């Protein structure tokens, strides 16, 4: 494959503070700027699938081939650490009803479960592939993908088999909701998850997840399911405090979850527990947008010392967007992230939520996952909401998406 020199970069976001050069456009650096490790007038050398050098263009070594960024910024590929992409059916009428004033609840998941069970493997995989391609064109290079719309042994395992053909970051969330056939026996369904589904998923699922919420699973049920998943070799993560201020965030910290996702309702004690445990809080701006839930204030999370990620939570019910740039714009506008914090959280933060050190950065040794923007600065991702500023996207040094100029 040889080496590739990416040059003519106005700003290179490395997420390595030691790599940074002074930015003349920043007279007083916003909160989070130093973490981005921005190099201006930059170049980047790729050797195979790995970044081997970054620095000022004037100091760049030669490459076997050259890619010009044409004066655009280059950023790490987005790491989308929360997705539900294996499903069938359409819930646009439910979205329209919410926009007309109906309240969101966990019950709508059952609609998708019925459609997913009825779909063929090919139909589910075709839809998954389409959604992934759309996200790649918006700059996403790493996907975590969950099950959770089958809720039977066979359906959960076939979802995992589909997921594993497309990403290494597969999550079993058989405990998404209690399926209709167990409506009067939720403990019976918990037993099915623990005794049959988790053992069958061992070696197939990297992660175990639970929707710990009113109308889904109690804290006691959640703890038992997480423990069973960990015993089967899976790492824990958790849907926590999306709809109510319950004890799920404390539970996530106590179980050393890699990530606690949603965290819409978080007390100061919750944030302190997450920070002490090292559990990443993954905020999902698109969900709040699509459900009219209150937006959590990211300033509280940062002040408490919590590592924060931003993900899409692309799913057919509560948030049907796969656009991380859109989520960044929402995070800046409505969650009080600085632009710098939001870009870091959608890249390095997502990597932290997946316990990965090889992605979410562009420094020597990292996998060469990056996007070239049509804009001179990463700031345009929030400055120009709704506009696709991604010119091309590369994963492991190879182009995976090119958008019309």
C-alpha positions as CSV (number, residue, x, y, z in Angstrom):
1,X,0.0,0.0,0.0
2,X,2.9,2.4,0.7
3,X,2.8,5.6,2.5
4,X,0.3,8.4,1.9
5,X,1.0,12.1,2.7
6,X,-2.1,14.1,3.5
7,X,-1.2,17.8,3.0
8,X,-2.7,21.2,2.4
9,X,-4.5,20.9,5.8
10,X,-5.6,24.2,7.3
11,X,-6.2,22.6,10.8
12,X,-5.4,19.1,11.8
13,X,-7.3,17.9,15.0
14,X,-5.1,15.2,16.6
15,X,-6.6,15.0,20.1
16,X,-3.0,14.9,21.2
17,X,-2.3,18.0,23.2
18,X,1.5,17.6,22.8
19,X,1.2,17.9,19.1
20,X,-0.5,21.3,19.0
21,X,0.8,24.4,17.4
22,X,-0.5,27.9,18.1
23,X,-3.7,28.8,16.4
24,X,-3.7,32.5,15.3
25,X,-7.5,32.4,15.0
26,X,-8.0,31.7,18.7
27,X,-7.2,34.8,20.7
28,X,-8.5,33.3,24.0
29,X,-8.8,29.5,23.8
30,X,-12.2,28.1,24.6
31,X,-12.7,25.4,27.2
32,X,-11.5,22.1,25.7
33,X,-9.3,23.6,23.0
34,X,-6.0,22.3,24.4
35,X,-7.3,18.7,24.3
36,X,-7.8,18.9,20.5
37,X,-4.1,19.2,19.8
38,X,-4.7,21.4,16.7
39,X,-1.8,21.8,14.2
40,X,-2.3,24.6,11.7
41,X,-0.9,24.4,8.2
42,X,-0.4,20.7,8.8
43,X,0.4,17.4,7.1
44,X,-0.1,13.8,8.1
45,X,1.7,10.7,7.0
46,X,-0.1,7.3,6.9
47,X,1.8,4.1,6.7
48,X,-0.5,1.2,5.8
49,X,-3.5,1.6,8.1
50,X,-1.7,3.7,10.8
51,X,-0.8,7.3,11.3
52,X,3.0,7.4,11.4
53,X,3.7,11.2,11.6
54,X,1.8,14.5,12.1
55,X,3.2,18.0,12.1
56,X,3.6,21.3,10.3
57,X,3.5,20.9,6.5
58,X,6.9,22.6,6.2
59,X,8.4,19.6,8.1
60,X,6.6,16.9,6.3
61,X,8.4,13.8,5.1
62,X,7.7,12.5,1.6
63,X,5.0,10.0,0.9
64,X,4.7,7.5,-1.9
65,X,1.4,9.2,-2.8
66,X,-0.2,12.4,-1.8
67,X,-3.8,13.5,-0.9
68,X,-4.6,17.2,-0.8
69,X,-7.0,18.4,1.7
70,X,-7.4,21.5,-0.5
71,X,-7.2,23.9,2.5
72,X,-9.8,22.0,4.5
73,X,-9.6,20.8,8.1
74,X,-8.9,17.2,8.9
75,X,-10.5,15.6,12.0
76,X,-10.5,12.1,13.5
77,X,-13.3,9.8,12.3
78,X,-16.3,10.0,14.6
79,X,-16.7,7.2,17.0
80,X,-20.4,6.5,17.4
81,X,-20.6,4.5,20.6
82,X,-24.4,4.1,20.8
83,X,-26.5,2.7,18.0
84,X,-29.5,0.5,17.4
85,X,-29.2,-0.2,13.6
86,X,-30.6,-3.8,13.3
87,X,-34.4,-3.3,13.0
88,X,-37.3,-3.3,10.6
89,X,-40.4,-1.1,10.3
90,X,-41.2,2.6,10.4
91,X,-42.2,4.8,13.4
92,X,-42.5,8.1,11.7
93,X,-46.2,8.4,12.8
94,X,-45.0,8.1,16.4
95,X,-42.5,10.9,15.9
96,X,-45.2,13.1,14.4
97,X,-47.5,12.4,17.4
98,X,-44.7,13.4,19.8
99,X,-44.2,16.6,17.9
100,X,-47.9,17.2,18.3
101,X,-47.7,16.8,22.1
102,X,-47.7,13.1,23.0
103,X,-45.1,12.1,25.6
104,X,-42.3,9.6,24.8
105,X,-42.3,6.3,26.7
106,X,-40.4,3.1,26.4
107,X,-43.5,1.2,25.1
108,X,-43.0,2.1,21.5
109,X,-40.1,-0.3,21.2
110,X,-42.6,-3.2,21.0
111,X,-43.7,-1.9,17.6
112,X,-40.2,-2.3,16.3
113,X,-39.8,-5.7,17.9
114,X,-42.8,-7.0,16.0
115,X,-41.5,-5.7,12.7
116,X,-38.0,-7.0,13.3
117,X,-39.1,-10.5,14.2
118,X,-41.0,-10.7,11.0
119,X,-38.1,-9.5,8.8
120,X,-35.7,-11.7,7.1
121,X,-31.9,-11.7,7.8
122,X,-31.4,-10.1,4.4
123,X,-33.9,-7.3,5.0
124,X,-32.3,-6.5,8.4
125,X,-28.8,-6.5,7.0
126,X,-29.7,-4.4,4.0
127,X,-31.2,-1.8,6.2
128,X,-28.2,-1.9,8.6
129,X,-25.8,-1.5,5.6
130,X,-27.8,1.5,4.3
131,X,-27.7,3.3,7.6
132,X,-24.0,2.6,8.1
133,X,-23.2,4.0,4.6
134,X,-25.3,7.2,5.4
135,X,-23.4,7.6,8.7
136,X,-20.0,7.1,7.0
137,X,-20.8,9.9,4.5
138,X,-21.3,12.1,7.6
139,X,-17.8,11.2,9.0
140,X,-18.5,8.1,11.2
141,X,-15.7,5.5,11.0
142,X,-16.5,3.4,14.1
143,X,-19.8,2.0,15.2
144,X,-21.1,0.3,18.3
145,X,-24.3,-1.5,17.4
146,X,-26.8,-3.1,19.7
147,X,-29.4,-5.9,19.5
148,X,-32.6,-5.4,21.4
149,X,-35.4,-5.6,18.8
150,X,-35.7,-9.4,18.8
151,X,-36.1,-10.3,22.5
152,X,-36.1,-14.0,21.8
153,X,-33.1,-16.3,21.9
154,X,-33.0,-16.9,18.2
155,X,-33.7,-13.2,17.2
156,X,-31.1,-11.8,19.6
157,X,-28.5,-14.2,18.3
158,X,-29.3,-13.6,14.7
159,X,-28.9,-9.8,15.3
160,X,-25.5,-10.4,16.8
161,X,-24.5,-12.5,13.8
162,X,-25.5,-9.6,11.5
163,X,-23.8,-7.0,13.6
164,X,-20.5,-8.9,13.9
165,X,-20.2,-8.9,10.1
166,X,-20.0,-5.1,10.2
167,X,-18.3,-4.1,13.5
168,X,-16.2,-5.4,16.3
169,X,-18.3,-3.4,18.8
170,X,-21.3,-5.6,19.3
171,X,-23.7,-5.2,22.2
172,X,-26.3,-7.5,23.6
173,X,-29.3,-5.6,25.0
174,X,-31.8,-8.4,25.1
175,X,-33.0,-6.5,28.2
176,X,-34.3,-3.6,26.1
177,X,-37.9,-4.0,27.2
178,X,-40.0,-6.9,28.4
179,X,-41.6,-8.4,25.3
180,X,-45.4,-8.7,25.0
181,X,-45.5,-12.4,25.6
182,X,-43.9,-11.8,29.0
183,X,-46.0,-8.8,30.0
184,X,-47.4,-10.7,33.0
185,X,-44.2,-12.4,33.9
186,X,-41.3,-10.0,33.6
187,X,-39.2,-12.1,36.0
188,X,-39.6,-15.0,33.6
189,X,-38.1,-12.9,30.8
190,X,-35.2,-11.8,33.0
191,X,-34.6,-15.5,33.7
192,X,-34.6,-16.2,29.9
193,X,-32.0,-13.4,29.4
194,X,-29.8,-14.7,32.1
195,X,-30.1,-18.4,31.7
196,X,-30.4,-18.8,27.9
197,X,-29.7,-15.6,25.9
198,X,-26.5,-14.5,27.6
199,X,-24.9,-17.9,27.5
200,X,-25.7,-18.2,23.8
201,X,-24.3,-14.8,23.2
202,X,-21.0,-15.5,24.9
203,X,-18.2,-15.0,22.4
204,X,-20.5,-13.1,20.1
205,X,-21.2,-9.9,22.1
206,X,-18.4,-7.7,23.3
207,X,-20.8,-5.7,25.5
208,X,-23.8,-6.3,27.8
209,X,-26.3,-3.5,28.1
210,X,-29.7,-3.0,29.9
211,X,-32.4,-0.3,29.6
212,X,-32.7,0.5,33.4
213,X,-35.8,2.6,33.5
214,X,-39.5,2.7,34.5
215,X,-41.4,0.6,32.0
216,X,-38.3,-1.4,31.2
217,X,-36.0,-3.1,33.9
218,X,-35.6,-2.4,37.6
219,X,-32.3,-1.7,39.2
220,X,-32.3,-5.2,40.8
221,X,-33.1,-6.9,37.5
222,X,-30.4,-4.7,35.8
223,X,-27.8,-5.6,38.3
224,X,-28.5,-9.4,37.8
225,X,-28.3,-9.1,34.0
226,X,-25.1,-7.1,34.1
227,X,-23.5,-9.5,36.4
228,X,-24.5,-12.5,34.2
229,X,-23.1,-10.7,31.1
230,X,-19.8,-10.0,32.9
231,X,-19.6,-13.6,34.0
232,X,-20.0,-14.6,30.4
233,X,-17.0,-12.4,29.3
234,X,-18.9,-9.2,28.3
235,X,-18.0,-5.7,29.4
236,X,-20.9,-3.7,30.9
237,X,-22.5,-0.5,29.7
238,X,-25.9,0.9,30.6
239,X,-28.9,2.9,29.4
240,X,-29.3,5.1,32.5
241,X,-31.7,7.9,33.7
242,X,-33.2,8.7,30.3
243,X,-36.7,9.3,31.5
244,X,-36.5,9.5,35.3
245,X,-34.0,10.4,38.0
246,X,-33.6,6.9,39.2
247,X,-30.6,5.0,40.5
248,X,-29.3,3.7,37.2
249,X,-26.3,6.1,37.1
250,X,-25.2,5.0,40.5
251,X,-25.6,1.4,39.4
252,X,-23.5,2.0,36.3
253,X,-20.7,3.4,38.5
254,X,-20.9,0.6,41.0
255,X,-20.6,-2.0,38.2
256,X,-17.7,-0.2,36.6
257,X,-19.6,0.2,33.4
258,X,-17.5,1.6,30.5
259,X,-20.3,4.0,29.7
260,X,-23.6,5.2,31.1
261,X,-25.7,6.5,28.3
262,X,-28.4,9.2,28.2
263,X,-27.9,10.6,31.7
264,X,-30.7,13.1,31.0
265,X,-31.5,13.3,34.7
266,X,-28.3,13.3,36.7
267,X,-27.8,14.6,40.3
268,X,-24.5,16.0,41.6
269,X,-24.0,12.7,43.5
270,X,-24.5,10.7,40.3
271,X,-21.9,12.8,38.5
272,X,-19.4,12.4,41.4
273,X,-20.0,8.6,41.3
274,X,-19.3,8.4,37.5
275,X,-16.2,10.5,37.8
276,X,-14.8,8.4,40.7
277,X,-15.6,5.1,38.8
278,X,-14.1,6.4,35.5
279,X,-17.4,5.6,33.8
280,X,-17.9,7.7,30.6
281,X,-21.2,9.6,30.4
282,X,-22.4,9.3,26.8
283,X,-24.8,12.1,26.0
284,X,-27.3,11.7,23.1
285,X,-28.4,15.1,21.9
286,X,-30.5,13.7,19.1
287,X,-32.7,11.9,21.5
288,X,-33.6,15.0,23.4
289,X,-34.2,16.8,20.1
290,X,-36.5,14.0,18.9
291,X,-38.4,13.4,22.2
292,X,-38.5,17.0,23.6
293,X,-36.9,15.8,26.7
294,X,-34.8,18.4,28.6
295,X,-31.2,18.7,27.4
296,X,-28.7,17.8,30.1
297,X,-26.2,20.6,30.8
298,X,-22.7,19.4,29.8
299,X,-21.1,22.1,32.0
300,X,-22.1,20.1,35.1
301,X,-20.5,16.9,33.8
302,X,-17.3,18.6,32.9
303,X,-17.1,20.5,36.2
304,X,-17.5,17.2,38.0
305,X,-14.6,15.6,36.2
306,X,-16.7,13.2,34.2
307,X,-15.4,12.0,30.8
308,X,-18.1,12.8,28.2
309,X,-18.9,11.2,24.9
310,X,-21.4,12.2,22.2
311,X,-23.2,9.6,20.2
312,X,-26.1,9.4,17.8
313,X,-28.3,6.7,19.4
314,X,-29.7,6.1,15.9
315,X,-32.8,4.1,16.3
316,X,-36.3,4.1,14.7
317,X,-38.1,5.4,17.7
318,X,-36.6,8.0,19.9
319,X,-33.9,9.3,17.5
320,X,-33.6,8.5,13.9
321,X,-30.5,10.4,13.0
322,X,-27.1,9.0,12.3
323,X,-25.5,12.4,11.7
324,X,-22.8,13.1,14.3
325,X,-22.2,16.6,12.9
326,X,-25.9,17.3,13.6
327,X,-25.4,16.0,17.2
328,X,-22.4,18.2,17.6
329,X,-24.4,21.3,16.6
330,X,-27.2,20.3,19.1
331,X,-24.6,19.7,21.8
332,X,-23.1,23.1,21.4
333,X,-26.4,25.0,21.0
334,X,-28.5,23.2,23.6
335,X,-26.2,21.2,26.0
336,X,-23.7,24.0,26.5
337,X,-20.7,22.2,25.1
338,X,-18.0,24.4,23.6
339,X,-17.3,23.5,20.0
340,X,-14.0,22.1,21.1
341,X,-15.5,19.9,23.8
342,X,-18.2,18.6,21.4
343,X,-15.7,17.6,18.7
344,X,-13.5,15.9,21.3
345,X,-16.5,14.0,22.8
346,X,-17.6,12.8,19.4
347,X,-14.1,11.4,18.6
348,X,-11.8,10.7,21.6
349,X,-14.8,10.6,24.0
350,X,-16.5,7.9,21.9
351,X,-13.3,6.0,21.9
352,X,-13.1,6.2,25.7
353,X,-16.7,4.9,25.9
354,X,-15.6,1.8,23.9
355,X,-12.3,1.5,25.9
356,X,-10.3,2.0,22.7
357,X,-7.0,3.9,22.4
358,X,-6.4,3.2,18.7
359,X,-9.2,5.4,17.4
360,X,-10.6,8.8,18.1
361,X,-7.2,10.5,17.6
362,X,-4.7,11.3,14.8
363,X,-1.3,10.8,16.3
364,X,1.5,8.3,15.6
365,X,0.3,4.8,16.2
366,X,-3.4,5.5,15.8
367,X,-5.5,3.8,13.2
368,X,-5.8,6.2,10.2
369,X,-9.5,7.0,10.5
370,X,-10.1,10.6,9.4
371,X,-12.4,13.0,7.6
372,X,-11.4,15.9,5.3
373,X,-13.7,18.8,5.6
374,X,-14.8,21.3,3.0
375,X,-14.3,24.0,5.6
376,X,-11.1,25.5,7.0
377,X,-11.9,24.8,10.6
378,X,-13.5,22.1,12.8
379,X,-15.6,24.9,14.2
380,X,-17.8,24.9,11.1
381,X,-19.3,21.6,12.2
382,X,-21.4,23.6,14.7
383,X,-21.2,27.0,12.9
384,X,-22.9,25.6,9.8
385,X,-25.6,23.2,11.2
386,X,-27.4,21.0,8.7
387,X,-24.7,21.4,6.0
388,X,-22.6,18.3,5.1
389,X,-19.1,19.6,5.3
390,X,-17.5,16.2,4.9
391,X,-15.5,15.9,1.7
392,X,-14.1,12.4,2.1
393,X,-13.8,9.8,4.8
394,X,-11.0,7.3,5.4
395,X,-10.9,4.2,7.6
396,X,-7.6,2.5,8.3
397,X,-6.0,4.6,5.6
398,X,-8.5,3.7,2.9
399,X,-11.3,5.9,1.5
400,X,-14.8,4.7,2.5
401,X,-16.9,7.7,1.5
402,X,-16.6,10.6,-0.9
403,X,-19.2,13.4,-1.1
404,X,-19.8,15.7,-4.1
405,X,-17.8,18.9,-3.9
